[in-house]
Amino acid sequence: MSGCPPLGFRLARASDLLAIWAIERVSFPSPWPRTSFEEELNNPISYILLATSSPPASEEIWGYVVYWVVAGEMHILNLAVHPAYRRQGIARRLLQEALHRACQLGAKAAWLEVRPSNQAAQALYRDLGFKPVAKRRRYYHNTGEDALILALSWG
Ligand SMILES: CC(C)(COP(=O)(O)OP(=O)(O)OC[C@H]1O[C@@H](n2cnc3c(N)ncnc32)[C@H](O)[C@@H]1OP(=O)(O)O)[C@@H](O)C(=O)NCCC(=O)NCCS
């Protein structure tokens, strides 16, 4: 789809967890359990930022990113956009918003792990300036795949 849907951004709360988890389950072959999102909501260094439809439409959750900000670094743990809303620039804008918020909290760099087979995510991160910096051997236990570690620094 083309065009840029008007987006809202806000931090998640407990009442959003079912909607987040519904996106998680259709986005990953090994989704996080719901309890992992609960733990992140209760973790003081963790943020779950949502991309939503913007008012006046009744609010729908279209995507989320989970990240930590600690010791001057942002660690991106999870990211997904609902399949019905992909390729409209939502993940790009959501990550840009999360990077901006992490920067305001003092982060000078961001890093994440991605599967070498996940070409869509790698293209997105490359687009935002992330560069490969290392590899974690056999990081994903379900497939035995390595993880690529990508980083972006601005400090
Ligand atoms: C990866 C993901 C979050 C991208 O979300 P999205 O909202 O569709 O991404 P965007 O529309 O913002 O795409 C931005 C850029 O990323 C790249 N990209 C995104 N999806 C792509 C795809 N399927 N194939 C190739 N490039 C892709 C493109 O460069 C795109 O820019 P363009 O549309 O101008 O060409 C989404 O596909 C998803 O939820 N996938 C399943 C979960 C997942 O893999 N999460 C990442 C874990 S590391």
The ligand as a Gaussian input file, in Angstrom:
#p B3LYP/6-31G(d) Opt

LIG

0 1
 C        9.824000      -5.862000       9.759000
 C        8.503000      -5.090000       9.947000
 C        8.405000      -4.582000      11.372000
 C        8.465000      -3.911000       8.960000
 O        7.275000      -3.168000       9.210000
 P        6.649000      -2.178000       8.108000
 O        5.768000      -1.218000       8.805000
 O        6.040000      -2.994000       7.021000
 O        7.951000      -1.467000       7.543000
 P        7.991000      -0.055000       6.767000
 O        6.788000       0.043000       5.877000
 O        8.235000       1.034000       7.727000
 O        9.264000      -0.283000       5.846000
 C       10.379000       0.592000       5.870000
 C       11.449000       0.022000       4.949000
 O       11.859000      -1.275000       5.414000
 C       12.104000      -2.141000       4.289000
 N       11.107000      -3.216000       4.256000
 C       10.021000      -3.361000       5.078000
 N        9.358000      -4.506000       4.759000
 C       10.040000      -5.077000       3.740000
 C        9.861000      -6.263000       2.983000
 N        8.830000      -7.106000       3.204000
 N       10.780000      -6.560000       2.022000
 C       11.816000      -5.752000       1.774000
 N       12.040000      -4.580000       2.441000
 C       11.164000      -4.265000       3.431000
 C       11.971000      -1.266000       3.069000
 O       13.250000      -0.664000       2.844000
 C       10.965000      -0.249000       3.544000
 O       11.013000       0.959000       2.814000
 P       10.125000       1.080000       1.452000
 O        8.744000       0.570000       1.767000
 O       10.170000       2.564000       1.176000
 O       10.820000       0.234000       0.429000
 C        7.264000      -6.012000       9.617000
 O        7.494000      -6.621000       8.352000
 C        7.018000      -7.095000      10.655000
 O        6.314000      -6.864000      11.649000
 N        7.598000      -8.288000      10.428000
 C        7.433000      -9.430000      11.352000
 C        8.137000      -9.195000      12.664000
 C        9.623000      -8.905000      12.489000
 O       10.318000      -9.495000      11.673000
 N       10.118000      -7.961000      13.316000
 C       11.522000      -7.571000      13.316000
 C       12.321000      -8.470000      14.198000
 S       14.047000      -8.033000      14.186000

